[in-house]
Amino acid sequence: MAVNVRWTTRQPARVAAGGLLVVAATFIPGADSAADSQRAEISLDYTCEFPDSPHAVTAVVAGRFPEGGSVGRAVEPRDVTVDVDLPKAALDELAGLDATAVSAVVQLKVVHATSNESVTADWSGLAAPAQDIAGQDSLGLEAAGAVPTATFGSPGTATLSASDLTLALSPLKQDGSDAAPKAIDVACRLVDGVDGTLASLAIDGPAAEKPVEPTPGLPDLAGKLPPSQREKLNDARRAARAQGDTDLEPCPFPPLSIPTPAETYVAGFTNVKKLNSAARLGPAHLNVVLMKTYIADPCTDTFTVLSEAEFDYNGRRQLPPTQGTFLTYGFMPTTATMVLSQVGPPALIKSVSHNSDPRIPEDTTVTADFELTISDVRVNGEPLDVGHNCRTVKPIKQTLYAFGTGNPPSGYTVNRGGSMSGETYIPAFTGCGVDEDLSPLMTASISGDGNYIKMTQAPLCVLSNPDSPDCPAKKPIPER
């Protein structure tokens, strides 16, 4: 039976032609949308299963949606927000955990349907910043973020309808530390009989002329690129299609470069194994150059994209200074200011996508070199003068790993962001101390391997697409 509505599904195609289009769709956010748009705002009643008992919760879902579209062309919801109103009973549960504030990440299931077919998409990663709960009779958490596009396979009337949602609550204590438990997942079911229709779209028949066939379910975003980059991409498409008509395919195709500037923020935590504690990192601003190099390989059905990134804090290649508090040797309270400065070449972002897999999986590694400096050390409240040049004797070589899929959207992708993780080896210290050499003390206290790090990246703001809902760049909520 023919499928009349598709959610980033794939059809058999030669990777030579399809892979080049996937690159553009993966690394340049946004999609073509109708010139006219409709704003929707609906109030929905849910029953949410909190740890102690179920509570009635109201959520207001709002956004802008194209009034229509065409078969095979992605339509993009914009300016999406989900405003969740937590009742006092739910706030009392959180207060019982010694929480004085709460943040949230919202996942909303949205049904894309035509007259005889439907699929369910996950609008995940909608983040709501922390709000105080003390003394509140109810609390509104407004979550926002980019959501996936949808592609319909037959003409007619299509609808997008909100369904069940999940709240990932993060309760916080007065001092900003995590309450226990630090994460609460709350499943919410739409009350029976509630109409969750967000938008109705008139989908026209297929265009009469298709000079370049887009990869099914993914937006053709060449029009978002500056003219010089757009022409490079079109040239590459034509070359790929021509190669795809031959019996022998080169493996891989010659590298192509379409440098595209973007920016984002990252934030996270790093554990210091010897101190049995963690320090918060960021949020840190990151300048990114996408698609410095990409290589399509039809023999392995993959394409590899190399991008570069550099941190920017007040014009310096570093993360913002962070202050950590630890128990040195398990009993001595110690505070210190730490700075991670990027050294050497820009960070390398390497993403490998598997074009033949219908999930559209993407493996990503990020590698960079950092110098760690320590200052403003206090032990049991007393200053310990380590001077202004207390640093690791050699750069920290950091590699973070991440994995995600495009169908359905999950995990980490360079475009959509998400969490990356890895382990860090902290080298020995040098230059510590003024009147005496404290470098051995710092090395014994901090240096070593097995230091876990987890960073969360916000969606990319691509500078050539300033109207994207991801622009200006947002600051993510770090995950532990």
Secondary structure, DSSP 8 states (H G I E B T S, - for coil): ---SEESS------HHHHHHHHHHHHHS------SSEEEEEEEEEEEEE-SSSEEEEEEEEEEEEESEEETT-EE--EEEEEEEEEEHHHHHHHHTTT-SEEEEEEEEEEEEE-SS-EEEEEEEEEEEEEEE-TT-SEEEEEEE-----EEESSSEEEEEEEEEEEEEEEEE-TTS-B-SSS-EEEEEEE-TT---EEEEEEEE---S--SS---TTS---GGGS-HHHHHHHHHHHHHHHHHHTSSS--SS---B---EEEEEEEEEEEEEGGGTEEEEEEEEEEEEEEEEEEEEETTTTEEEEEEEEEE-BTTBSB---EEEEEEETTTEEEEEEEEEEEEEEEEEEEEEEETTSTT-EEEEEEEEEEEEEEEEEEETTEEE---S-EEESS-EEEEEEEEEEETTEEE-BTTTBEEEEEEEEE--EES--SSS--HHHHHHHH-EEEEEEEEEE---EETT-TTSTT-S--------
